[in-house]
Amino acid sequence: MDVKPFAVFVISLLLIHGASAQKIGFVEPMKSTVVYAGIPTPIMVRTDANPENVILTVSAGSVEKGEGNVYYLQMSDKEVGKTVTVTIFNNKSNKEIGTSKFRVCKVPDPIPFVGRNVRDGAHWPSDILFPPKLSTTTWEDFIYQISWEVISYRINIIRDGKMVVDSICLGDTIPQCVQQIIETSPTNTSVTFKNIVAYSSVGARMLADFTVFIVDSFILDEYPDEYPHGIIKDDDGGFPLPDDGDDPAMLFTEVEPQFPGGHDAMNEYLVKEVKFPEQARNSGVKGTVLVEFVVERDGSLSEIKTKVPLHPLCDEEVLRVVRNMPKWQPGMNMGKPVRCRYMIPVTFNVNEE
């Protein structure tokens, strides 16, 4: 990665007239010429004034003193797109001795991939499933190291023109039963990862969808009678149900739970019912609340909680709306309703309700 050296320049110069000596000051970027919201951005203050008399102010966000002449600019999402001014003062003379301007940018979304850095094209199942998880990488020209964790995603598998998997998964791992489907699928089977939610120190993000295609799997060709549909089943011909007395909420089912009317109807419900709290809106809050819950066998919702919070008022608004949802169609295994864990991202934007 090439990093261009930053030119050291004087943004503003103030001459102090009279008997006192001329004092100047300027700000030298240490990593980037922009400030990324959520990341402390280091800057170096150069001045011939006594460091003990130097004070920095910013037109937005905050600034913290580091070691020596190093300071850190800290901006929030509400400053994204704005230009902030850093002003250097000589506290002893109460004079401004320099200014600099920085543009505030959003941290770029990470790039999702699966297995061996797979995110497009045709691949063997082993490339997709080694390891069987979703990961992320950052853009080459992004100089900060941020650790992102995939906390949920939706996976669609289409084979011979038919949808054989459409499920929301929690965490970054591909469920074992889905791995088996991928391993036994023929050429041109498509695997799409969508609604990918990742979380880091700068908040939650919905990442770009991507689709990969499977190259012929010898397993399906070698054992066509055992896997006529490419779906691995247990001895009873289906996915195992929990034993009596042990009723955990499942992450994957043969038929996933569904809001009445389907996914589009759920989106319409959320758009209509979720109200942006005025106090949060006026404070410039924006981002995504991830809410988790269990769809019970009768379709009712339980264990409703925020998986990734945003702002107390926004969190409570999403919880309120989910609590008031009508009963869902429950998830099904072997034709029987089962408890299933589900997660929904709800995004608040200052330009939207």
N, C-alpha and C positions, 0 to 999 in steps of 0.2 A: 504494500500500500504506500503510495507516494504522499507525503505530507509536505506541502509547500511551506517554506519559511515565511514567517509573518514579518511584514515591514514594520519597523519601529518608527512611529511618527508622532508629532505633537498635534493633538486635536484642537486645542485652544490654548492661547498664551495670554496671560495677564501680566502687564508690566506694573510693578509697584514703584511709583515715583517717589522722589525725595531722597532723603539720606539713606534709606534702607536699601539693601541689595535686592536685585531682581530675583524673584522666585518663580520657577516653572514646574509643571508636572504633567505627566501623561500616563495613560494606561496601556500596557502591552499585553495582548492576549497570549495565553500560555499554551492553549490546546486548539481553540477554534475561534473564528471571528464572529460566531453567533452563540447565543445562550440557548441551551435546550431545557425546556420546561421539565422540572423534576430532577435535574442533574446539577449538583453544585459545579459551577464553571469557574476554574481558577483564572485569575488575572494578576498581573504584576504591576505595581505602582512605582513609577520612576519619578523622583523629585529631588531637588536639592534642598528642600525644607527638612527640618528636623523630623524624623519619622514619628517621634512622640507627639508632634503637633499636627499630624496628618489625619484628616477625617474624610471618609467616603460616604456619599449619599447616593441613592438611586431613585429614579422617578417612579418605579414600580418594583414589586417584589422586595427582596431584602439582600443585604450584603453582610458577610461575616469575615472577621479578621482571622487570617491564618498565621503561619510563621513568617517572620521577617516582613517583607513588603508584599507578601501574597495575600490576596483576598478572594472570597468565593461569592459569586453571584448566584442567587437562588430564585427561580421564577416558577409560578404555577401555570396550570393550563389556561387560566383566564388571560394570561399575558401573551399567549401564542399569537403571532402575527403583528405584535406591536413592536415599536422601537423604544428601548429604555435608555435613559441618559445616566451615566455615572459621572458624578461631580467630585472633584478633589478640592478640599478646603484646607487652608492653613488655619488651624484652630487658634493659634496665638494671635494672628493678625485679623482673623475672621474674614479672610479674603479667599476668593475662588482662584485656584492656580491651574486648573485644567479640567477638561470634560472629554468624555468619549461616549459614543452611541453604539448600542448593540441591538441587533434584531433577535427577537425571541422566536424560536422554532419548536415544533413538535418533534419529539423523538420518533424517528421512522419506525414503522411496524417491522418486526422481525419477519424473516422468510421461513415459512413452515416446510418441513420435508418429513418423509417417512423412511424407516429402514436405513439403507446405505445411501443417504443423501439423495433419495428419489423424490422428485416432484413433477415430472412430466415424462412423456415417452413410453416405450414398451419395456417391460422388465420381467425377469424370472420372479416367481413368488419369493425365492430366497432373498432377492434384493430388497423386496418390500418388507419382508418379515425379519430381517436381521440387522438390528434388533426390532422386535415387533412393537414399535412405539413411534409417536410423533415427537419431533424435536424442532428446534428453530436455530437459525443463524442470522447474524446481522449483516448489513450491507458492507461491502469491502471498504468504502470510504468513510464509514462511521467510526470515529476514533475512540468512543467510549465503550467499555465492556459492561454490558447489562445482561443479567441472567434471567431468561424468560422460562416460565413453566406452563406447558399446555395443561389446562385443567378440565376442558371438555371439548367435544367435537361431535359432528354428525358424519356417519359413513354410509354411503350408498354403493351397492355393488349391483351392476346390471350385466346379466349374462343372457345371450341369445335374445336380446330385446326385452327381457323380463327383469324386473327388480327383485332380487333375491335377498337383499339386506337393505334396510333403511332404519338405522338406529342411532340414538344419541348415546355416547359413551362418556363416562366420567373419568378424569385422569388422562394420561398420555398413552396408555397401553392399549393395544388392539386385543379385544377379548379372545380367549382361546377358541371359542366356537367360530368366530369370524376368521381367525387365522386358518382354521381348517377349511373354510370355504375358499379362501384365497389360494391355499395350497392345491386345491383340487379343481380349479377353474380352468377352462380352455382359453386358447388365444382370443384376443380382442374383448375379453371380459374387462369392463371398466370398473375402477375403484375410485370413487370420488370422496375426498375429505372436505367438509364444508362446515360453516358455523364454528370455526376453530377459535376458541377463546384461550388466550394466553395471559399470564399475569407476571408482573415484575414490580420493582420498586417504583416505577412510574405509573402503575395502575394496570387495569385490564384492557385488553385490545381484542377486537374481532379481526382475525387474520384472513388473508385471501384464500379462496377455495383453490383446490388443485385436483387434477385427475390423472391417474396413471392406468396403463393397460397391461394386461397379463399376457406373457408369452406361454405357449403350450406347457401344461404341467403333465409329466409322464404318469403321475399317479392316476389321473382321471382316465387316461388312455389304457393304462394297465389293468385297472379294476373298474370297468364300466358298470358291472352288475351291482357292485357293492356301493358305488356312489353315483347312481343314475342322475341325481340332481346336484351333485357336488356338495352335498350338505352332510356333515358327519353327525350321526345320531347315536344315542345310547342304545342299550339292549332292548329297551321298550319302544324304540322308534322315535324318540323325541328328546328334547333337552330335559335333563333331570329336574324334578321338582324338589323343594326342600322337604326334609323328613318331618313327620308329625312332631309338633312341639318346637320345631326350629323353623322360623318363618322370616328369614332375612329379606330385605328389599333387594331385588335383583338389579343388575346393571344392564343386562341384555336379555331379551325375550324373543320368542319366535314372532310374536306380533306385539309391537311396542304400544304403550299407552298413547291415547290421542285425545286432544281437546275436541269437544263436540264440533263437527264440521271440518276438522283437520287443521293443519299447520297455518294455512292462510287465514282461517277463521280466528285462530288464536292471536295472530298478529293484529288483525282488525280489532279484536277485543282489547288488546293492550293499548293500541293507539287511542282508542276511544276512552278507556277507563283511567289510564295513568295520567296524572296531572303533575306538571313540573312545580314543586313547591316554590312559592314566590321568593322566599328568603334565600333559598339555594340558587335560584336563577339570578337574582340580583347580585349575588356574591360571585357570579361567574363560574359556578360549578358545572362541569360537564364530564361525561364518562359513562361507564357501564356498571350496573349492579347485576351480579350473578346470583340468582335465587335458586335454592335447591329444595326439593320436596319429595315425598313418597306418594305415588298413586296407589291407593289401597284396592283391594279386590272388588269393592263395590263402586269404585270410581271416585271416591272422596279423596281429598288431599290431606296429608298429615306431615309432621316433622318439617314444617315450612321454616326456612331460615336463609339468611344471606350467606352465600359461599364466598363472594368477593364484595365487600361493601364499597360505597362511594362517598356518601354523605349521610349523616343520621336521618335527615328529612327525606332524602331520596330513597334510602333503604326502607324506611317505614312505609312510604307510599307504595313501593313495589310489593312489600309484604301484605299490605292492606288489599291491594288488587288481587293478588294470588289467593288470599284467604276467601275472597268473595267469588272466586271462579265457580262455574257450575261443575257438576260431576263430570269426570272424564270417562272415556271408554278405557277399561283397565288393560294392562298388558296380559298376553295369553301365552301359555306353554301347554302343548298337547291338548289344546282346546279348553283349557281351564284358566280362569283368571288368577293372576299372581300379583304380589306386591312388587312394585318397580320404582327405582329411584330415577328422578328426572331433574333436569336443570335448564333454566331459561335465562338468557342474557337480556337485560332491558337497558337501552341506551338513552341517556339524557343529553340533549344538545340545546344550546341557547337559541337555535333557530327553529326548534321544533317544540311541540307540546309534549 
